[in-house]
């Protein structure tokens, strides 16, 4: 019997269904996010901001990725304004990135302490009941492993202080 190879999207889907598996570490953060199809706005923003090579880098990174629905919740015109202002766009995206791998199990140990983001400001990561929050965003799916870090899916776009 001949084995059939899975297309990359299928391999990533398996990786997302089985966090921590060998498959989960086959592709980088951006490829993992792209394969789900729910992060088109994030992918476009990363490209516009010139952060593709950064987020494909060695890492490890922890990235709190807002869904397309989260971007749709921004006030009218805010996303368009961010896309036109590359500096503000880059700062907003880097506010979603923490260096190192912060797994869900590590968040309980943080006990509500803040972590420095790649943008330079602090983001408060905490347990709320049985859920995880980062600032005012809820983590809807945690611990999606990639070759260069971990993704936590969030339900809101976080804006750096003063934005």
N, C-alpha and C positions, 0 to 999 in steps of 0.2 A: 504494500500500500504506500502510495506517494503522499508525503506531507504537503499541504498547501500553505503557502505563506500568507499571512494576514496583511492587508494594506495598512499603512501607517495609521490612518484614522481608526481602524478597528483595533489596532494594538493600543492606541491611546485610550479608546473607549474601555477596553479591558483594564488598562492601568488605572483609570478613574474609578472603575467598579471595585478594584482590588488594591486599595492604597497599600503601599509598602512592598508590593511585588517587584520582581525584577523588571517586568514590563514598565512599571511606573517610572523607571529611571532611564528609559530609552531615548527620550527627547527632551529638549530644553523647555524652559518656562513658556516662551512665546509659542512654540510649536504645540505644546500641550494645550494651551489656551485656545489656539486657532482650531484645533481638532474638535473642540466641543461645539463651536458655532455660536456660542452665546456671548462672545466677547469681541464682536466685530468693531464696535466703537473703540474699545480699549486698544485693539490691534492698530486701527487707523491712527489713533492719537499717538501711540508709541512711534509709529513710522513718521508722522508729521513732526514730532518733537526730536527726531534723530536719536532715539534711544534703543533702536533695534539691536545694534551691536553690544550695547551695554547689557541688555537683558538676555542676550545670548552668551554673555561672558561666563567665565568660570564660576563665579559666585563663591559660596552659596548665597542665595538671596531668599528672603521670604517676601512674597508679593501678595498683597491684599487686592484682588482684582474685582472691580465692580462689573456687574453684568450689564448688558445692553439696557435692560429695564432700569437699572440704577442710574445710568446716564440720562435716560428719558425723564427721570424725576427732577433733574436740575431745572432751575427757573428758566423760563423761555429766553432764548438768546444767549444763555450763559455758555453752553457748549460751543456754539458758533464763535463767540468772543474768545474763548480759550484756544480754539483751533487757529484763530488769526494771530494770537499773541504767543509765539513759540516759547518765550521765556516763561510765561505763566503756565502754559501747557506742560512744559518740562518740569516745573516745580510741583504742579499738581500730581503728575504721574510719579515723580520721585518720592512724594509724600506717602505713596502706597507701598514703598519698598523699604525693607529693613535688611541690613546685612546679616548674614548668618542664617541658619535654619531654626525657625521658631515653630515647633510643632504644637498641636493642641495640648498635649500633655505638659509642655513647658509653660503654657499660659497660666495654669493654676499656680505654678511656682513664682510667677511674676507678681502675683497678688495685687493686681491693679496698678503696677508700676508702669511708667512710660518707657518706651524704647525710642532711641534716636532713629529718625528716618533718613534715607539717602538725600532728601531735600534739606535736612539740617534741623528741622523742628522735631519735637517729641510727639509721639502718638501713644495714647493710653490704651493698653491692651488688657482686657480683664474678663473674668468669668462673670456671667450674669445668670444665676440659677444654673441650669445645665447647658446654657449657650455661651458663646464667645462673642465679645464685642471689641471693636477697635474704634476708638472715639465714639461716634454715634451710629456706626454701621454694624449690623449684625452679620456674623459669619454664618453663611447658609450651608457651606460645605467646607470642611477643613482637611488639611493634610493630603493634598494632591501632590504627589512627588513628581519631580522632574529631574533631569540629569544635573541641573545647576541650582537646585533649591526646592522650595515648596510653595504651593499656591493655596491661599484661602480665598474662597469666593465670598464677596460681600454684597449687601443689598443697597448700598448708598455710595456715592462718590464723596471722598473726603477732600476737603479743600484746606490747604495750609493756613495757619493763623495769619490774619491780615489780608487774605484774598477776597 
